[in-house]
């Protein structure tokens, strides 16, 4: 099994951080394989980790506008 960085989501499930960042946050992570998250800020909006970028080990930092496990803001119901 290949190692990958994971996070608990708001529903109590484990998700790949890479898929959350690419699918939910619409980030382009071409060439990256996020292997581990080593630190998450107290507010959950910044994640720091290690991974491979084009075959080389590198650190990565994701600064988000909201925590990964927070629900997206919704407008008023009609």
N, CA, C and O atoms as a Tinker XYZ file with bonds, in Angstrom:
   312  protein
     1  N      0.838000   -1.181000    0.000000    73     2
     2  CA     0.000000    0.000000    0.000000    64     1     3
     3  C      0.883000    1.244000    0.000000    63     2     4     5
     4  O      1.850000    1.330000    0.757000    81     3
     5  N      0.549000    2.183000   -0.835000    73     3     6
     6  CA     1.324000    3.404000   -0.972000    64     5     7
     7  C      0.950000    4.405000    0.126000    63     6     8     9
     8  O     -0.223000    4.563000    0.466000    81     7
     9  N      1.957000    5.068000    0.667000    73     7    10
    10  CA     1.735000    6.067000    1.707000    64     9    11
    11  C      1.130000    7.329000    1.102000    63    10    12    13
    12  O      1.493000    7.734000   -0.002000    81    11
    13  N      0.196000    7.950000    1.840000    73    11    14
    14  CA    -0.366000    9.219000    1.393000    64    13    15
    15  C     -0.849000   10.009000    2.601000    63    14    16    17
    16  O     -1.236000    9.440000    3.622000    81    15
    17  N     -0.820000   11.321000    2.467000    73    15    18
    18  CA    -1.294000   12.203000    3.526000    64    17    19
    19  C     -2.815000   12.117000    3.594000    63    18    20    21
    20  O     -3.491000   12.162000    2.566000    81    19
    21  N     -3.355000   11.992000    4.816000    73    19    22
    22  CA    -4.796000   11.890000    4.992000    64    21    23
    23  C     -5.280000   12.863000    6.064000    63    22    24    25
    24  O     -4.493000   13.381000    6.856000    81    23
    25  N     -6.570000   13.094000    6.070000    73    23    26
    26  CA    -7.186000   13.988000    7.046000    64    25    27
    27  C     -8.591000   13.475000    7.350000    63    26    28    29
    28  O     -9.236000   12.866000    6.496000    81    27
    29  N     -9.058000   13.725000    8.572000    73    27    30
    30  CA   -10.447000   13.412000    8.922000    64    29    31
    31  C    -11.325000   14.501000    8.337000    63    30    32    33
    32  O    -11.003000   15.684000    8.444000    81    31
    33  N    -12.437000   14.110000    7.716000    73    31    34
    34  CA   -13.344000   15.129000    7.205000    64    33    35
    35  C    -14.461000   15.404000    8.219000    63    34    36    37
    36  O    -14.492000   14.785000    9.283000    81    35
    37  N    -15.356000   16.304000    7.907000    73    35    38
    38  CA   -16.428000   16.683000    8.819000    64    37    39
    39  C    -17.425000   15.574000    9.098000    63    38    40    41
    40  O    -18.235000   15.688000   10.017000    81    39
    41  N    -17.377000   14.492000    8.310000    73    39    42
    42  CA   -18.286000   13.363000    8.504000    64    41    43
    43  C    -17.629000   12.211000    9.244000    63    42    44    45
    44  O    -18.225000   11.141000    9.369000    81    43
    45  N    -16.408000   12.408000    9.738000    73    43    46
    46  CA   -15.712000   11.363000   10.481000    64    45    47
    47  C    -15.039000   10.326000    9.604000    63    46    48    49
    48  O    -14.680000    9.253000   10.089000    81    47
    49  N    -14.862000   10.619000    8.331000    73    47    50
    50  CA   -14.198000    9.693000    7.407000    64    49    51
    51  C    -12.771000   10.170000    7.132000    63    50    52    53
    52  O    -12.482000   11.362000    7.227000    81    51
    53  N    -11.891000    9.244000    6.795000    73    51    54
    54  CA   -10.515000    9.582000    6.419000    64    53    55
    55  C    -10.486000    9.821000    4.919000    63    54    56    57
    56  O    -10.983000    9.010000    4.137000    81    55
    57  N     -9.895000   10.952000    4.526000    73    55    58
    58  CA    -9.777000   11.285000    3.102000    64    57    59
    59  C     -8.336000   11.635000    2.770000    63    58    60    61
    60  O     -7.590000   12.113000    3.624000    81    59
    61  N     -7.957000   11.399000    1.543000    73    59    62
    62  CA    -6.652000   11.797000    1.038000    64    61    63
    63  C     -6.615000   13.323000    0.954000    63    62    64    65
    64  O     -7.505000   13.938000    0.367000    81    63
    65  N     -5.578000   13.931000    1.546000    73    63    66
    66  CA    -5.439000   15.389000    1.459000    64    65    67
    67  C     -5.273000   15.806000    0.007000    63    66    68    69
    68  O     -5.792000   16.842000   -0.408000    81    67
    69  N     -4.555000   15.005000   -0.764000    73    67    70
    70  CA    -4.352000   15.332000   -2.174000    64    69    71
    71  C     -5.695000   15.418000   -2.904000    63    70    72    73
    72  O     -5.914000   16.348000   -3.681000    81    71
    73  N     -6.591000   14.464000   -2.666000    73    71    74
    74  CA    -7.881000   14.510000   -3.357000    64    73    75
    75  C     -8.745000   15.656000   -2.842000    63    74    76    77
    76  O     -9.481000   16.264000   -3.619000    81    75
    77  N     -8.671000   15.965000   -1.548000    73    75    78
    78  CA    -9.414000   17.107000   -1.007000    64    77    79
    79  C     -8.930000   18.396000   -1.660000    63    78    80    81
    80  O     -9.741000   19.218000   -2.086000    81    79
    81  N     -7.609000   18.579000   -1.741000    73    79    82
    82  CA    -7.064000   19.815000   -2.305000    64    81    83
    83  C     -7.342000   19.937000   -3.802000    63    82    84    85
    84  O     -7.603000   21.035000   -4.291000    81    83
    85  N     -7.289000   18.823000   -4.535000    73    83    86
    86  CA    -7.548000   18.901000   -5.974000    64    85    87
    87  C     -9.041000   18.952000   -6.287000    63    86    88    89
    88  O     -9.458000   19.730000   -7.145000    81    87
    89  N     -9.843000   18.149000   -5.620000    73    87    90
    90  CA   -11.274000   18.080000   -5.948000    64    89    91
    91  C    -12.096000   19.160000   -5.246000    63    90    92    93
    92  O    -12.906000   19.829000   -5.888000    81    91
    93  N    -11.902000   19.338000   -3.955000    73    91    94
    94  CA   -12.721000   20.288000   -3.197000    64    93    95
    95  C    -12.196000   21.720000   -3.314000    63    94    96    97
    96  O    -12.978000   22.661000   -3.444000    81    95
    97  N    -10.876000   21.881000   -3.269000    73    95    98
    98  CA   -10.269000   23.218000   -3.283000    64    97    99
    99  C     -9.822000   23.647000   -4.678000    63    98   100   101
   100  O     -9.393000   24.783000   -4.874000    81    99
   101  N     -9.923000   22.738000   -5.643000    73    99   102
   102  CA    -9.590000   23.020000   -7.058000    64   101   103
   103  C     -8.140000   23.459000   -7.262000    63   102   104   105
   104  O     -7.867000   24.306000   -8.113000    81   103
   105  N     -7.201000   22.886000   -6.485000    73   103   106
   106  CA    -5.785000   23.189000   -6.662000    64   105   107
   107  C     -5.177000   22.258000   -7.698000    63   106   108   109
   108  O     -5.577000   21.099000   -7.808000    81   107
   109  N     -4.225000   22.754000   -8.449000    73   107   110
   110  CA    -3.515000   21.950000   -9.437000    64   109   111
   111  C     -2.267000   21.370000   -8.775000    63   110   112   113
   112  O     -1.312000   22.098000   -8.505000    81   111
   113  N     -2.272000   20.082000   -8.517000    73   111   114
   114  CA    -1.135000   19.424000   -7.872000    64   113   115
   115  C     -0.409000   18.496000   -8.831000    63   114   116   117
   116  O      0.148000   17.483000   -8.408000    81   115
   117  N     -0.408000   18.824000  -10.105000    73   115   118
   118  CA     0.294000   18.028000  -11.099000    64   117   119
   119  C      1.756000   17.877000  -10.704000    63   118   120   121
   120  O      2.422000   18.864000  -10.394000    81   119
   121  N      2.253000   16.654000  -10.715000    73   119   122
   122  CA     3.641000   16.373000  -10.365000    64   121   123
   123  C      3.866000   16.118000   -8.882000    63   122   124   125
   124  O      4.962000   15.720000   -8.485000    81   123
   125  N      2.846000   16.340000   -8.055000    73   123   126
   126  CA     2.968000   16.147000   -6.613000    64   125   127
   127  C      2.367000   14.829000   -6.165000    63   126   128   129
   128  O      1.378000   14.362000   -6.730000    81   127
   129  N      2.972000   14.229000   -5.141000    73   127   130
   130  CA     2.402000   13.105000   -4.398000    64   129   131
   131  C      2.573000   13.475000   -2.933000    63   130   132   133
   132  O      3.679000   13.409000   -2.397000    81   131
   133  N      1.469000   13.868000   -2.276000    73   131   134
   134  CA     1.523000   14.291000   -0.873000    64   133   135
   135  C      1.579000   13.053000    0.006000    63   134   136   137
   136  O      0.609000   12.299000    0.086000    81   135
   137  N      2.715000   12.842000    0.668000    73   135   138
   138  CA     2.957000   11.618000    1.422000    64   137   139
   139  C      2.555000   11.697000    2.884000    63   138   140   141
   140  O      2.114000   10.701000    3.458000    81   139
   141  N      2.700000   12.877000    3.502000    73   139   142
   142  CA     2.339000   12.998000    4.912000    64   141   143
   143  C      2.031000   14.440000    5.258000    63   142   144   145
   144  O      2.593000   15.369000    4.677000    81   143
   145  N      1.135000   14.614000    6.209000    73   143   146
   146  CA     0.878000   15.912000    6.818000    64   145   147
   147  C      1.527000   15.858000    8.194000    63   146   148   149
   148  O      1.274000   14.932000    8.965000    81   147
   149  N      2.357000   16.837000    8.504000    73   147   150
   150  CA     3.082000   16.808000    9.776000    64   149   151
   151  C      2.583000   17.862000   10.765000    63   150   152   153
   152  O      2.876000   17.778000   11.958000    81   151
   153  N      1.840000   18.842000   10.283000    73   151   154
   154  CA     1.348000   19.900000   11.168000    64   153   155
   155  C      0.102000   20.521000   10.559000    63   154   156   157
   156  O      0.024000   20.748000    9.351000    81   155
   157  N     -0.876000   20.792000   11.425000    73   155   158
   158  CA    -2.090000   21.504000   11.027000    64   157   159
   159  C     -2.256000   22.659000   12.010000    63   158   160   161
   160  O     -2.135000   22.471000   13.220000    81   159
   161  N     -2.532000   23.847000   11.492000    73   159   162
   162  CA    -2.701000   25.003000   12.367000    64   161   163
   163  C     -3.908000   24.811000   13.283000    63   162   164   165
   164  O     -4.781000   23.986000   13.014000    81   163
   165  N     -3.944000   25.577000   14.355000    73   163   166
   166  CA    -5.035000   25.471000   15.329000    64   165   167
   167  C     -6.393000   25.719000   14.687000    63   166   168   169
   168  O     -7.386000   25.111000   15.087000    81   167
   169  N     -6.450000   26.610000   13.688000    73   167   170
   170  CA    -7.729000   26.885000   13.035000    64   169   171
   171  C     -8.022000   25.910000   11.889000    63   170   172   173
   172  O     -9.087000   25.979000   11.277000    81   171
   173  N     -7.085000   25.006000   11.596000    73   171   174
   174  CA    -7.288000   23.995000   10.561000    64   173   175
   175  C     -7.155000   24.488000    9.135000    63   174   176   177
   176  O     -7.400000   23.726000    8.200000    81   175
   177  N     -6.771000   25.747000    8.940000    73   175   178
   178  CA    -6.716000   26.322000    7.602000    64   177   179
   179  C     -5.329000   26.238000    6.949000    63   178   180   181
   180  O     -5.188000   26.560000    5.769000    81   179
   181  N     -4.311000   25.813000    7.697000    73   179   182
   182  CA    -2.976000   25.644000    7.125000    64   181   183
   183  C     -2.485000   24.246000    7.446000    63   182   184   185
   184  O     -2.516000   23.808000    8.596000    81   183
   185  N     -2.030000   23.551000    6.408000    73   183   186
   186  CA    -1.512000   22.187000    6.567000    64   185   187
   187  C     -0.097000   22.166000    6.006000    63   186   188   189
   188  O      0.156000   22.692000    4.922000    81   187
   189  N      0.827000   21.554000    6.748000    73   187   190
   190  CA     2.229000   21.448000    6.333000    64   189   191
   191  C      2.568000   19.975000    6.245000    63   190   192   193
   192  O      2.183000   19.187000    7.109000    81   191
   193  N      3.299000   19.599000    5.187000    73   191   194
   194  CA     3.654000   18.194000    5.045000    64   193   195
   195  C      4.854000   17.976000    4.156000    63   194   196   197
   196  O      5.552000   18.915000    3.772000    81   195
   197  N      5.077000   16.720000    3.840000    73   195   198
   198  CA     6.173000   16.299000    2.966000    64   197   199
   199  C      5.604000   15.469000    1.832000    63   198   200   201
   200  O      4.577000   14.805000    1.977000    81   199
   201  N      6.288000   15.520000    0.710000    73   199   202
   202  CA     5.835000   14.737000   -0.427000    64   201   203
   203  C      6.877000   14.698000   -1.513000    63   202   204   205
   204  O      7.998000   15.174000   -1.341000    81   203
   205  N      6.495000   14.126000   -2.630000    73   203   206
   206  CA     7.357000   14.074000   -3.813000    64   205   207
   207  C      6.820000   15.050000   -4.846000    63   206   208   209
   208  O      5.626000   15.071000   -5.145000    81   207
   209  N      7.723000   15.854000   -5.385000    73   207   210
   210  CA     7.369000   16.773000   -6.468000    64   209   211
   211  C      8.277000   16.469000   -7.642000    63   210   212   213
   212  O      9.482000   16.715000   -7.598000    81   211
   213  N      7.681000   15.931000   -8.688000    73   211   214
   214  CA     8.442000   15.513000   -9.875000    64   213   215
   215  C      9.611000   14.605000   -9.496000    63   214   216   217
   216  O     10.714000   14.735000  -10.025000    81   215
   217  N      9.343000   13.675000   -8.560000    73   215   218
   218  CA    10.335000   12.680000   -8.168000    64   217   219
   219  C     11.312000   13.098000   -7.086000    63   218   220   221
   220  O     12.162000   12.300000   -6.691000    81   219
   221  N     11.217000   14.322000   -6.598000    73   219   222
   222  CA    12.122000   14.818000   -5.557000    64   221   223
   223  C     11.343000   15.068000   -4.273000    63   222   224   225
   224  O     10.229000   15.591000   -4.315000    81   223
   225  N     11.923000   14.698000   -3.128000    73   223   226
   226  CA    11.285000   14.949000   -1.838000    64   225   227
   227  C     11.282000   16.448000   -1.551000    63   226   228   229
   228  O     12.312000   17.113000   -1.666000    81   227
   229  N     10.114000   16.972000   -1.178000    73   227   230
   230  CA     9.971000   18.391000   -0.857000    64   229   231
   231  C      8.918000   18.562000    0.226000    63   230   232   233
   232  O      8.028000   17.728000    0.389000    81   231
   233  N      9.037000   19.650000    0.957000    73   231   234
   234  CA     7.992000   20.034000    1.904000    64   233   235
   235  C      6.916000   20.786000    1.129000    63   234   236   237
   236  O      7.184000   21.352000    0.069000    81   235
   237  N      5.688000   20.786000    1.671000    73   235   238
   238  CA     4.600000   21.543000    1.063000    64   237   239
   239  C      3.789000   22.223000    2.161000    63   238   240   241
   240  O      3.733000   21.751000    3.296000    81   239
   241  N      3.166000   23.335000    1.800000    73   239   242
   242  CA     2.296000   24.078000    2.709000    64   241   243
   243  C      1.038000   24.432000    1.933000    63   242   244   245
   244  O      1.114000   24.947000    0.817000    81   243
   245  N     -0.117000   24.157000    2.521000    73   243   246
   246  CA    -1.391000   24.542000    1.919000    64   245   247
   247  C     -2.062000   25.548000    2.846000    63   246   248   249
   248  O     -2.381000   25.223000    3.990000    81   247
   249  N     -2.279000   26.773000    2.356000    73   247   250
   250  CA    -3.006000   27.814000    3.081000    64   249   251
   251  C     -4.401000   27.874000    2.471000    63   250   252   253
   252  O     -4.551000   28.217000    1.298000    81   251
   253  N     -5.405000   27.547000    3.245000    73   251   254
   254  CA    -6.769000   27.461000    2.737000    64   253   255
   255  C     -7.629000   28.591000    3.278000    63   254   256   257
   256  O     -7.327000   29.155000    4.329000    81   255
   257  N     -8.698000   28.923000    2.563000    73   255   258
   258  CA    -9.590000   29.982000    3.046000    64   257   259
   259  C    -10.521000   29.496000    4.146000    63   258   260   261
   260  O    -11.167000   30.300000    4.818000    81   259
   261  N    -10.592000   28.169000    4.334000    73   259   262
   262  CA   -11.368000   27.578000    5.416000    64   261   263
   263  C    -10.763000   26.224000    5.740000    63   262   264   265
   264  O    -10.107000   25.633000    4.883000    81   263
   265  N    -10.960000   25.717000    6.938000    73   263   266
   266  CA   -10.428000   24.393000    7.274000    64   265   267
   267  C    -10.995000   23.324000    6.344000    63   266   268   269
   268  O    -12.134000   23.435000    5.889000    81   267
   269  N    -10.213000   22.301000    6.063000    73   267   270
   270  CA   -10.634000   21.235000    5.163000    64   269   271
   271  C    -11.895000   20.560000    5.662000    63   270   272   273
   272  O    -12.745000   20.189000    4.854000    81   271
   273  N    -12.044000   20.388000    6.959000    73   271   274
   274  CA   -13.206000   19.669000    7.483000    64   273   275
   275  C    -14.408000   20.575000    7.745000    63   274   276   277
   276  O    -15.439000   20.098000    8.221000    81   275
   277  N    -14.298000   21.873000    7.444000    73   275   278
   278  CA   -15.420000   22.787000    7.659000    64   277   279
   279  C    -16.373000   22.721000    6.460000    63   278   280   281
   280  O    -15.930000   22.587000    5.320000    81   279
   281  N    -17.661000   22.815000    6.719000    73   279   282
   282  CA   -18.597000   22.795000    5.599000    64   281   283
   283  C    -18.461000   24.079000    4.788000    63   282   284   285
   284  O    -18.107000   25.128000    5.327000    81   283
   285  N    -18.740000   23.993000    3.508000    73   283   286
   286  CA   -18.693000   25.175000    2.647000    64   285   287
   287  C    -19.826000   26.120000    3.059000    63   286   288   289
   288  O    -20.907000   25.683000    3.455000    81   287
   289  N    -19.556000   27.402000    2.958000    73   287   290
   290  CA   -20.585000   28.386000    3.292000    64   289   291
   291  C    -21.713000   28.286000    2.266000    63   290   292   293
   292  O    -21.468000   28.120000    1.071000    81   291
   293  N    -22.932000   28.388000    2.744000    73   291   294
   294  CA   -24.090000   28.338000    1.852000    64   293   295
   295  C    -24.862000   29.622000    1.994000    63   294   296   297
   296  O    -24.931000   30.205000    3.076000    81   295
   297  N    -25.441000   30.059000    0.902000    73   295   298
   298  CA   -26.272000   31.263000    0.928000    64   297   299
   299  C    -27.604000   30.986000    1.616000    63   298   300   301
   300  O    -27.899000   29.849000    1.983000    81   299
   301  N    -28.391000   32.018000    1.782000    73   299   302
   302  CA   -29.687000   31.834000    2.431000    64   301   303
   303  C    -30.604000   30.954000    1.603000    63   302   304   305
   304  O    -30.557000   30.978000    0.373000    81   303
   305  N    -31.436000   30.180000    2.278000    73   303   306
   306  CA   -32.394000   29.323000    1.567000    64   305   307
   307  C    -33.493000   30.181000    0.965000    63   306   308   309
   308  O    -33.833000   31.249000    1.475000    81   307
   309  N    -34.029000   29.688000   -0.121000    73   307   310
   310  CA   -35.112000   30.416000   -0.785000    64   309   311
   311  C    -36.392000   29.666000   -0.630000    63   310   312
   312  O    -37.431000   30.110000   -1.119000    81   311
